[in-house]
Amino acid sequence: QVQLVESGGGLVQPGGSLRLSCAASGSIFSINVMGWYRQAPGEQRELVAAITPGGSTNYADSVKGRFTISRDNAKNTVYLQMNSVKPEDTAAYYCNAEITDDSPWHRYLEAWGQGTLVTVSS
């Protein structure tokens, strides 16, 4: 089994900063792409940012220049640094990882965290 555990959400004022973390644990052989998604009330879940093991990144246009995704491969952890946050960034943020497990079959798994709520409000 594989688990993703997120932390770092909360209430932040517009223009402020917040850092989300997500640690993967369990029967992991390797992790490919890790990413952050978000879902606002009444909206579809959308990709915020993603990062490959080598550090290549991809961002949603709405967060480019404000958010930074990074990862520590040794710790199986991905981070999302959120700067200059706006009220429209308010959402539940979910961590996602493409994982190959350590079974003899090296099965591919797509794992999701439980979500952490980010509220941007004064």
Buried (B, 14 or more C-beta within 10 A) or exposed (E): EBEBBBEBBEEBEEEEEBBBBBBBEBBBEEBEBBBBBBBBEEEEBEBBBBBBEEEEBBBBEEBEEBBBBBBEEEEBBBBBBBBEBEEEBBBBBBBBBBBBBEEEEEEEBEBEBEBBEBBBEE
